[in-house]
């Protein structure tokens, strides 16, 4: 009885295989090259496609990384507002400085702006930041966080002219310079960052 069942299963398997072969042959008659190439391309593309790598979540970043991400844009905004103030001293509002600076940086920037305005000079062109590198990161869970950047800037495309359009820049001016910019969280704020100090390192170059 067992042998008979095995023989019947073998026969059924052979028959099913024959039907499958005939069915496949019938599907590929006439247009086999095009369909085969298409199927091969689909399989190859699917196999070669790399799996997308997961993006790092904010939870996976260190407090230092998050601080740098928040502080660095303020360096660029600070120099942009300084340029805007010098380019249009008659229409610029000093309150704009408070959006990017506080403390010593705010006082120094306002004083420099007033001095240029009193002299009747204005800026043509803009400061270019060549690099902004992290020098130091300080995370404090009791006071305020701060990040210190070493900035390489270029003023070769910048000129200071008087009311007659004559340049007031000396020919021995250094076209590039280095500044040490400290950006910190603002007191009594919800995580806002402002530039606190800007130190120009006249003895260094970049």
C-alpha positions in Angstrom: 0.0 0.0 0.0 2.8 2.4 0.8 4.6 1.6 -2.4 1.4 2.3 -4.3 1.0 5.7 -2.7 4.6 6.6 -3.4 4.2 5.7 -7.0 1.0 7.8 -7.3 2.8 10.8 -5.7 5.8 10.4 -8.0 3.5 10.4 -11.0 1.6 13.4 -9.8 4.9 15.3 -9.3 6.1 14.4 -12.8 2.8 15.6 -14.2 2.8 18.8 -12.4 6.4 19.5 -13.5 5.4 18.9 -17.1 2.4 21.2 -16.8 4.7 23.9 -15.3 7.2 23.6 -18.1 4.5 23.9 -20.7 3.0 26.9 -19.0 6.4 28.7 -18.9 7.1 27.8 -22.5 3.7 29.2 -23.5 4.4 32.5 -21.7 7.7 33.0 -23.4 6.8 32.2 -27.0 7.3 35.2 -29.3 8.5 37.8 -26.8 11.0 35.9 -24.7 14.0 38.1 -25.3 12.3 41.4 -24.2 10.6 39.8 -21.1 13.7 38.0 -20.0 15.8 41.1 -20.3 13.3 43.1 -18.3 13.1 40.5 -15.6 16.9 40.3 -15.4 17.1 44.1 -15.0 14.5 44.2 -12.3 16.2 41.5 -10.3 19.7 43.0 -10.7 18.5 46.5 -9.7 16.7 45.2 -6.6 19.7 43.2 -5.5 22.2 46.0 -6.0 20.1 48.7 -4.3 21.7 49.5 -0.9 19.5 49.7 2.2 19.1 53.4 3.4 21.1 54.1 6.4 19.1 55.4 9.4 19.6 59.1 10.2 21.0 59.7 13.6 18.3 60.8 16.0 18.7 63.8 18.3 18.8 61.4 21.2 22.0 59.8 19.8 23.9 63.1 19.8 26.0 64.3 22.7 25.2 67.5 24.5 28.4 69.0 23.0 27.3 68.2 19.5 23.9 69.7 20.1 25.5 72.8 21.6 27.7 73.3 18.5 24.8 72.9 16.1 22.8 75.6 18.0 25.7 78.0 18.4 27.5 77.9 15.1 24.7 79.7 13.0 25.0 82.7 15.4 28.6 83.3 14.2 27.5 83.7 10.6 24.5 85.9 11.7 26.7 88.1 13.8 29.0 88.9 10.9 26.1 89.4 8.5 24.5 92.0 10.8 27.8 93.7 11.3 28.1 94.0 7.5 24.5 95.3 7.1 25.1 97.9 9.8 28.3 99.2 8.1 26.8 99.1 4.6 23.8 101.2 5.6 24.6 103.2 8.7 21.9 105.8 8.1 19.0 103.3 8.0 20.3 100.5 10.2 18.6 100.2 13.6 20.9 99.4 16.5 18.3 97.1 18.1 19.2 94.6 15.4 22.5 93.9 17.2 20.5 92.5 20.2 19.3 89.7 18.0 22.8 88.2 17.8 25.0 89.7 20.5 25.0 90.5 24.2 27.5 91.6 26.9 30.9 92.7 25.6 30.2 91.8 22.0 27.1 93.9 22.0 28.8 96.9 23.5 31.8 96.7 21.2 29.7 96.3 18.1 27.5 99.3 18.9 30.5 101.5 19.7 32.2 100.6 16.4 29.0 101.2 14.5 28.6 104.7 16.1 32.2 105.6 15.4 31.9 104.7 11.7 28.6 106.6 11.5 30.1 109.7 13.1 33.0 109.6 10.6 30.6 109.5 7.8 32.0 106.3 6.2 30.2 103.2 5.1 31.2 99.7 3.9 31.1 98.4 0.4 31.2 94.6 0.1 30.9 91.9 2.7 33.1 89.8 5.1 33.6 86.3 3.9 34.0 83.5 6.5 36.5 81.0 5.3 36.2 78.6 8.2 34.5 78.3 11.6 36.2 75.7 13.8 35.3 74.6 17.3 38.0 75.5 19.9 36.1 74.7 23.1 32.7 73.5 24.3 31.5 74.0 27.9 28.3 72.4 29.0 27.0 73.5 32.4 23.8 72.1 33.9 23.8 74.9 36.6 24.8 78.0 34.7 25.0 78.7 30.9 26.5 76.7 28.0 29.1 78.2 25.7 31.0 77.3 22.6 34.2 79.0 21.5 35.0 79.2 17.8 38.1 80.0 15.9 37.0 82.0 12.8 39.1 82.7 9.7 37.6 85.6 7.8 38.5 87.4 4.5 38.0 91.1 3.8 39.6 91.3 0.4 36.2 92.1 -1.1 35.4 94.7 1.5 36.1 98.4 1.4 35.4 101.4 3.7 34.7 104.6 1.8 34.0 108.2 2.8 31.2 110.5 1.7 33.0 111.1 -1.6 33.4 107.4 -2.3 37.1 107.5 -1.6 38.6 104.4 0.1 39.8 104.9 3.7 41.5 101.5 3.9 45.3 101.4 4.1 47.2 99.4 1.5 49.0 97.4 4.2 45.7 95.9 5.5 45.8 92.2 6.1 43.2 90.6 3.8 42.6 87.7 6.1 42.4 87.5 9.9 41.5 85.3 12.8 38.9 86.0 15.5 38.0 84.0 18.6 34.2 84.1 19.0 32.4 82.9 22.1 28.7 82.0 21.7 26.7 81.2 24.8 23.1 80.7 26.0 21.4 83.8 27.0 20.5 84.3 30.7 16.8 84.1 31.5 16.0 82.7 28.0 14.7 79.4 26.7 17.9 78.1 25.2 18.7 81.2 23.0 22.3 81.6 21.8 24.1 84.9 21.3 27.6 86.0 20.7 29.2 87.1 24.0 32.7 88.1 23.0 34.7 88.6 19.9 38.5 88.7 20.2 40.6 89.6 17.1 43.9 87.7 17.1 46.0 90.2 15.2 49.2 88.0 15.5 47.5 85.0 13.9 46.8 84.3 10.2 44.8 81.7 8.3 
